[in-house]
Amino acid sequence: MILRGEGLRAPECGSQAAGFVLAGGESSRMGADKALVKLVGKTLVQHALAILREAGLSAAIAGARSALGEFAPVVEDRTPGRGPLAGVCAALSSTSAPWAAILSIDLPLVPPSLIRYMLDRARVAEAAAVIPSVSGFSQTFPAIVARAALPVLVQELEAGRSGCLAAFQSAGGRLGRRVLTLPIEMLAQPGHVTDERGLPPAFWFSNVNTPTDLERAGRILA
C-alpha cells in the first residue's frame, strides 16, 4: 500500500488502535463520488472521520479511489476492485497497532460510543474481530479487527474469497480466537451504547449509497 497525506504512517491512538474509513467503492449507485457528497453540510468522508476521532482514535482513509488526502492520510489499495476486504487488508498492513477500527464510508449515523464499546470488548476478549448485529442480522461494519488476523485475511483475498464476514470467521478459527457479534439492542437498552443526538439504534445502520438514501439520512439528522 501507499500512504499519502499527513505523515508517513497511519495515525494511531497510542499503541493500541488505529481508525480507518473504507472509501474504495465505485459509487455507481450514488452517481458521484460518495465520499464527497454532502450530508447536512459535511461530506460523508468528514462524517466518517469525525466518528472515529470522537471515539478517541486518529483516523486514516483506506482504499480511496479519489484524492482525499486533504481530509486525512490515505492508505491506497494496490488491488482495487476486489471489494472491502482488500481495503481492510491495506489498513491493517499500514499500522503496527494491535487493533484497527474499520468504518465504511456509507455509515454516517453510527455513534462514536459504539466504536469505543466494540474496541473495549475486543481488547478484553482478545477477539479476532468484533462486529455488531441488528435485529439478529450481522453487520460487516463497523468492525474491530485484530492485526494478527492480517495473514489469514490476505490468504482469503488471494484465494478469491472476498467476503469480509467469512474472512473474519476464518481468521478466528486459524488463530483460535473468537469473533464476537454484539447485538445492538442489548447494548442500547441498558445504556452501554448511546447516541448523543438521540437517534434510536434503528437509524444507526442506515446505509447511504444512493441520492434517496442521502435525502433520508438528511431528514433523520434534521
C-alpha positions as CSV (number, residue, x, y, z in Angstrom):
1,M,0.0,0.0,0.0
2,I,1.0,3.7,-0.4
3,L,0.3,6.2,2.3
4,R,-0.3,9.8,1.3
5,G,-1.3,12.8,3.2
6,E,-0.2,13.9,6.6
7,G,2.8,11.8,7.8
8,L,4.2,8.5,6.7
9,R,2.2,6.0,8.7
10,A,-1.4,5.7,9.6
11,P,-2.1,7.6,12.8
12,E,-2.7,5.6,16.0
13,C,-4.3,6.0,19.3
14,G,-1.3,5.4,21.5
15,S,-0.1,2.0,20.5
16,Q,-3.4,0.2,20.9
17,A,-5.7,1.1,18.0
18,A,-5.9,2.8,14.6
19,G,-9.0,4.0,12.9
20,F,-9.7,3.7,9.2
21,V,-12.5,4.8,6.9
22,L,-13.1,2.5,3.9
23,A,-13.7,4.6,0.9
24,G,-12.8,2.4,-2.0
25,G,-16.2,1.8,-3.7
26,E,-17.1,2.9,-7.2
27,S,-20.1,4.9,-6.0
28,S,-22.1,3.7,-9.0
29,R,-25.4,3.9,-7.3
30,M,-24.7,7.4,-6.0
31,G,-23.8,8.8,-9.4
32,A,-21.0,10.8,-7.9
33,D,-18.0,10.2,-5.6
34,K,-19.8,9.0,-2.5
35,A,-17.0,10.2,-0.2
36,L,-17.5,13.8,-1.4
37,V,-21.3,14.1,-1.4
38,K,-22.6,16.3,1.4
39,L,-24.9,15.4,4.2
40,V,-26.1,18.4,6.3
41,G,-23.2,20.5,5.2
42,K,-20.3,17.9,5.6
43,T,-19.0,15.3,3.2
44,L,-19.5,11.7,4.0
45,V,-15.8,11.3,4.5
46,Q,-15.8,14.1,7.1
47,H,-18.7,12.4,8.9
48,A,-16.9,9.1,9.0
49,L,-13.6,10.6,10.1
50,A,-15.4,12.6,12.9
51,I,-17.0,9.4,14.2
52,L,-13.6,7.7,14.6
53,R,-12.0,10.8,16.1
54,E,-14.8,11.3,18.6
55,A,-14.3,7.6,19.6
56,G,-10.8,8.7,20.6
57,L,-8.9,7.5,17.5
58,S,-6.8,9.2,15.0
59,A,-8.1,8.2,11.5
60,A,-6.9,7.5,8.0
61,I,-8.7,6.6,4.8
62,A,-8.2,3.2,3.3
63,G,-8.7,2.1,-0.3
64,A,-9.6,5.6,-1.6
65,R,-10.3,5.9,-5.3
66,S,-10.2,9.7,-5.2
67,A,-7.9,12.3,-3.9
68,L,-9.0,12.6,-0.2
69,G,-5.6,13.4,1.3
70,E,-6.8,16.9,2.3
71,F,-9.1,15.2,4.9
72,A,-6.7,12.6,6.4
73,P,-3.8,10.4,5.5
74,V,-4.8,7.9,2.7
75,V,-3.7,4.3,2.5
76,E,-4.0,3.4,-1.1
77,D,-5.2,-0.1,-2.1
78,R,-2.9,-1.7,-4.7
79,T,-5.6,-4.2,-5.6
80,P,-8.6,-2.0,-6.5
81,G,-11.8,-3.6,-7.5
82,R,-11.5,-6.6,-5.0
83,G,-14.0,-5.2,-2.5
84,P,-13.8,-4.0,1.1
85,L,-11.7,-6.9,2.3
86,A,-8.8,-5.5,0.2
87,G,-9.3,-2.2,2.0
88,V,-9.3,-3.9,5.4
89,C,-6.0,-5.7,4.4
90,A,-4.5,-2.4,3.3
91,A,-5.5,-0.7,6.5
92,L,-4.1,-3.5,8.7
93,S,-0.8,-3.6,6.7
94,S,-0.3,0.2,7.3
95,T,-0.3,0.0,11.1
96,S,1.6,-1.7,13.9
97,A,-1.3,-1.2,16.4
98,P,-2.8,-4.4,17.6
99,W,-6.4,-3.3,16.7
100,A,-8.0,-1.5,13.8
101,A,-11.4,0.1,13.9
102,I,-12.9,-0.1,10.4
103,L,-15.8,2.1,9.4
104,S,-17.3,2.2,5.9
105,I,-18.0,5.5,4.2
106,D,-21.7,4.8,3.9
107,L,-22.5,4.7,7.6
108,P,-22.6,8.4,8.8
109,L,-25.1,7.8,11.6
110,V,-23.0,5.3,13.7
111,P,-22.4,6.7,17.2
112,P,-18.8,7.0,18.4
113,S,-19.8,5.3,21.6
114,L,-20.4,2.1,19.6
115,I,-16.8,2.1,18.3
116,R,-15.5,2.7,21.8
117,Y,-17.5,-0.2,23.3
118,M,-16.6,-2.6,20.5
119,L,-12.9,-1.8,20.9
120,D,-13.1,-2.4,24.6
121,R,-14.7,-5.7,24.1
122,A,-12.1,-6.7,21.5
123,R,-9.3,-5.9,24.0
124,V,-10.9,-7.8,26.9
125,A,-11.8,-10.9,24.9
126,E,-8.7,-10.9,22.7
127,A,-11.0,-11.4,19.8
128,A,-10.0,-11.8,16.2
129,A,-12.8,-9.4,15.3
130,V,-15.8,-7.7,16.8
131,I,-18.9,-6.9,14.7
132,P,-22.4,-5.6,15.6
133,S,-25.8,-7.1,14.8
134,V,-29.2,-5.5,14.3
135,S,-32.4,-7.5,14.7
136,G,-30.4,-10.7,14.6
137,F,-28.5,-9.8,11.3
138,S,-24.8,-9.4,11.5
139,Q,-23.4,-6.2,10.1
140,T,-20.0,-6.1,8.4
141,F,-19.1,-2.7,9.6
142,P,-18.1,-1.0,11.8
143,A,-15.6,-3.8,12.7
144,I,-12.8,-4.0,15.1
145,V,-10.2,-6.3,13.6
146,A,-7.0,-7.7,15.2
147,R,-3.9,-7.0,13.2
148,A,-2.9,-10.6,14.0
149,A,-5.7,-11.6,11.6
150,L,-3.9,-10.0,8.6
151,P,-2.1,-13.0,7.2
152,V,-5.3,-15.1,7.1
153,L,-7.3,-12.2,5.6
154,V,-4.7,-11.8,2.9
155,Q,-4.8,-15.5,2.1
156,E,-8.6,-15.4,1.9
157,L,-8.4,-12.4,-0.5
158,E,-5.7,-14.0,-2.7
159,A,-7.8,-17.2,-2.9
160,G,-10.7,-15.1,-4.3
161,R,-12.8,-15.3,-1.2
162,S,-13.5,-11.6,-0.7
163,G,-16.4,-11.7,1.8
164,C,-15.4,-9.9,5.0
165,L,-17.5,-11.8,7.5
166,A,-16.4,-15.2,6.2
167,A,-12.8,-14.0,6.3
168,F,-13.1,-12.8,9.9
169,Q,-14.5,-16.2,10.9
170,S,-11.7,-17.9,9.1
171,A,-9.1,-15.8,10.8
172,G,-10.8,-16.5,14.2
173,G,-10.6,-20.3,13.5
174,R,-7.0,-20.2,12.4
175,L,-5.9,-18.0,15.4
176,G,-8.0,-19.8,18.0
177,R,-9.7,-16.5,18.8
178,R,-13.3,-15.6,18.9
179,V,-15.3,-13.4,16.5
180,L,-17.7,-11.5,18.7
181,T,-21.1,-10.4,17.5
182,L,-22.7,-7.7,19.7
183,P,-26.5,-7.3,19.4
184,I,-27.1,-3.5,19.3
185,E,-30.4,-3.8,21.1
186,M,-28.8,-5.4,24.1
187,L,-26.2,-2.6,24.3
188,A,-28.6,0.3,23.8
189,Q,-31.3,-0.8,26.3
190,P,-29.1,-0.6,29.4
191,G,-27.2,2.4,28.1
192,H,-23.9,0.8,27.3
193,V,-24.0,2.5,23.9
194,T,-25.9,5.8,23.4
195,D,-26.2,8.4,20.7
196,E,-25.8,12.0,21.8
197,R,-28.1,13.1,19.0
198,G,-30.8,11.0,20.4
199,L,-31.1,8.7,17.4
200,P,-32.5,5.3,18.1
201,P,-30.5,2.2,17.2
202,A,-32.8,1.5,14.2
203,F,-31.2,4.5,12.4
204,W,-27.6,3.9,13.2
205,F,-27.0,1.5,10.3
206,S,-28.8,3.5,7.7
207,N,-26.6,3.0,4.6
208,V,-26.1,6.0,2.3
209,N,-25.5,4.6,-1.1
210,T,-28.0,6.4,-3.3
211,P,-29.3,10.0,-3.6
212,T,-32.5,8.7,-2.0
213,D,-30.5,7.3,1.0
214,L,-28.7,10.6,1.3
215,E,-32.0,12.5,1.4
216,R,-33.4,10.1,4.0
217,A,-30.3,10.5,6.2
218,G,-30.6,14.3,6.0
219,R,-34.2,14.1,7.2
220,I,-33.1,11.8,10.1
221,L,-30.4,14.3,11.2
222,A,-32.8,17.2,10.8
